[in-house]
Amino acid sequence: QFVESGGGSVQPGGSLRLSCTASGSYSESAMAWHRQAPGKQREVVASMSRLGRIDYMDSVKGRFTISRDFAKNTFWLQMDSLKPEDTAVYYCNHPEGIFAWGQGTQVTVSS
């Protein structure tokens, strides 16, 4: 249902823009970007309610920006000033992860 793309390897301080294309209509659903680092639990990085309320985890505030196009069922995560601790596989899903998970996209931040 979700296809994530845009990941890659960047140096600290770099930027990436992740995209998520959803098959099916999610215009009535809150959506979020999650990430899972090796050996750690999956966590919500940023979320957007269907009315546009946005929340970020503290460690990415001011660096990451979530956006969506309701008509195109597409979601983005602009990531700037990346840090090594941002290294993880990134997924899009409902904030509570109630839909089927996609494959995710790997983000690696390393010098």
N, C-alpha and C positions, 0 to 999 in steps of 0.2 A: 504493500500500500504506500510505502514511503521509499523514495530513492534519494539518498544523500550524496552530495558531490562537493568538490572544491577543496578537499583537504590536501595536504602535502607536507613537505619538510621546509622549514624556514628557520632563520637565525633569530635569536632573541631581539625583540624590537620590531620584528617584521609583522606583516599583515596577511590575512587570508579572508576570503569571503565564501562561506559555505552556503550551499543551496539545498533545498529539499522540495522535491516535486511529489505531490500526493495524487494518487489515483482515487477518484471518488471525491465527494464534496465534504469539506471540513469547515465550511464558512460559518457554521453554527457552533464550532468547537474552539475552546482554548487550545493553543498549541505552545510547544516548548522545545527548546534545544536541551538535550541531555548529553552528558559525557561520562565515559568510564575509562579510568586510567588502570594500568596493569596492577592487579592485586587490590583494587579499591572498588567500592560500591559505585553504582551509577548515580549520578547527581544531576539535578536540574540546574542548568547554567543561566537560562533566561526563558521567560514565558510571556505570552501575550494572550489576554482574554479575548473573547469574541467581540467585546466592546472596546478593545484597544488598550486596556490597562497593561502596563509592562512592569515586570519585576526582574531583577538581576541578582545573582548571588553576589555577596559582598566583594569577593576577590576579582570580579570582572567588571564591576561598576566603573564607568568612565572609559573602559577599553573596548567593550563589546556592545554591539547594537543589533537588536532583533527587529525584523520587519516582515511583512507578509503582503501578498497580493491575493485578496479573497477571490477575485474572479478567475485567477489562474491557478488557484490552489498551490501556490508556491510560497515558500518561506525562506528567509535568509538570515544568516548570522555574520555580520561584519566583525572581524576580530582584529584589533590593532594593538600595538605595543605588546606583542605576544611574549610570554615568559615560558621557561622550561616546564614549569608546573602546569601549563595549559596542555601539555602533551596528553593525548587521550584519543579514543574513538568517539566521535560525535554523532548523535542520533537526533532525529526529530520525532515527536510523538506528542500526545496529550500530556499535560504536566504530570498526571498520575500514571502515565504509561499504559493506558487502557487499550490502545490499539496494537496491532501486530507490529513488531519492530522490523525496521529495514536493516540493511547490512552495515550502515554507518559509514563514516569517512574518517580516515586516520589523519590526525594532526600531530606532527612532531616538531617540537621547538628545541633546537640544539645548536650550539656553536661548533 
